[in-house]
Amino acid sequence: MPSEQTPPQENSETETDLKKDANKPGSLRGQVWLTIQTRQAQQFIRGRKGTADKSAIIGLTGFADRLRVIWLAARNGDPYADWWLIKIHEAIDSSSAYIRDWQTELDSQLDQVTGLEVTIAGSQKPCRVPLQFANPYAYQAARLLFEYDALVCAVLTARHIGLQNNEASEGLLRLCGRKIRFTFVIPQGYKFLQIDRATLSQGGEKSINARKAMGEVPEDILSGERHAPLVPRKVQFPTGFAGNVALHPSSSEPNTDQPEDKNSNT
């Protein structure tokens, strides 16, 4: 009698691995929305193209687009990109603090109104904008815009009930709007020159051109001692990456020389 053949046994390790893979969570997905109540804040989402009579205004979308290149360059070891991230972080913090100070002042004024119960005005049909950015500072800028939007609502409410006249309210909105414009224009000063710390330290033509274009990187930033609180992981991209990334100028560059804000606390 021929002996019965034992059927091959399944590889228990392979089966276990497959079960483990099946139990792994999938990729994370989420949505972020920015809700805007006022037209003043809405104008800062897309900005404005420059004309013969009016200078361009960089909006949130333009700010995020330029910032994306800076973020990628910082990931690839560009010290100038690290420097610009610090500038962006400080500008967002400064602008946010300035707007919050005015918000606190207006809230205090509205709370002291006697005989009236005042509710801050809001839009009957707010603008809801989906956000999909590649780095956290773009979302920080969106939050700054939300704070400005809330301030506009408070200012218009104060004007409506007579706590502020037109001149005072419009002046305050211009000052705070100037803060946002200054913040959103900062990435415009960065030039993508395909440089890293080693190249900058070696000197040579690339190093000279970088210094001419963007100045001398502060030593503590060049050494890595000082950096922005939010930074990308440092990775070396494949050869040829830098040649395929460019910082595209807008159709009309704004004037980055902002007038001195005499009423600013920064």
Rosetta blueprint (number, residue, H / E / L):
1 M L
2 P L
3 S L
4 E L
5 Q L
6 T L
7 P L
8 P L
9 Q L
10 E L
11 N L
12 S H
13 E H
14 T H
15 E H
16 T H
17 D H
18 L H
19 K H
20 K H
21 D H
22 A H
23 N L
24 K L
25 P L
26 G L
27 S L
28 L L
29 R L
30 G L
31 Q L
32 V E
33 W E
34 L E
35 T E
36 I E
37 Q L
38 T L
39 R H
40 Q H
41 A H
42 Q H
43 Q H
44 F H
45 I H
46 R H
47 G E
48 R E
49 K L
50 G L
51 T L
52 A L
53 D L
54 K L
55 S L
56 A L
57 I E
58 I E
59 G L
60 L H
61 T H
62 G H
63 F H
64 A H
65 D H
66 R H
67 L H
68 R H
69 V H
70 I H
71 W H
72 L H
73 A H
74 A H
75 R H
76 N L
77 G L
78 D L
79 P H
80 Y H
81 A H
82 D H
83 W H
84 W H
85 L H
86 I H
87 K H
88 I H
89 H H
90 E H
91 A H
92 I H
93 D H
94 S H
95 S H
96 S H
97 A H
98 Y H
99 I H
100 R H
101 D H
102 W H
103 Q H
104 T H
105 E H
106 L H
107 D H
108 S H
109 Q H
110 L H
111 D H
112 Q L
113 V L
114 T L
115 G L
116 L L
117 E L
118 V L
119 T L
120 I L
121 A L
122 G L
123 S L
124 Q L
125 K L
126 P L
127 C E
128 R E
129 V E
130 P E
131 L E
132 Q L
133 F L
134 A L
135 N L
136 P H
137 Y H
138 A H
139 Y H
140 Q H
141 A H
142 A H
143 R H
144 L H
145 L H
146 F H
147 E H
148 Y H
149 D H
150 A H
151 L H
152 V H
153 C H
154 A H
155 V H
156 L H
157 T H
158 A H
159 R H
160 H H
161 I L
162 G L
163 L L
164 Q L
165 N L
166 N H
167 E H
168 A H
169 S H
170 E H
171 G H
172 L H
173 L H
174 R H
175 L H
176 C H
177 G H
178 R H
179 K H
180 I H
181 R H
182 F H
183 T H
184 F H
185 V H
186 I H
187 P H
188 Q H
189 G H
190 Y L
191 K L
192 F L
193 L L
194 Q L
195 I L
196 D L
197 R H
198 A H
199 T H
200 L H
201 S H
202 Q H
203 G L
204 G H
205 E H
206 K H
207 S H
208 I H
209 N H
210 A H
211 R H
212 K H
213 A H
214 M H
215 G L
216 E L
217 V L
218 P L
219 E H
220 D H
221 I H
222 L H
223 S L
224 G L
225 E L
226 R L
227 H L
228 A L
229 P L
230 L L
231 V L
232 P L
233 R L
234 K L
235 V L
236 Q L
237 F L
238 P L
239 T L
240 G L
241 F L
242 A H
243 G H
244 N H
245 V L
246 A L
247 L L
248 H L
249 P L
250 S L
251 S L
252 S L
253 E L
254 P L
255 N L
256 T L
257 D L
258 Q L
259 P L
260 E L
261 D L
262 K L
263 N L
264 S L
265 N L
266 T L
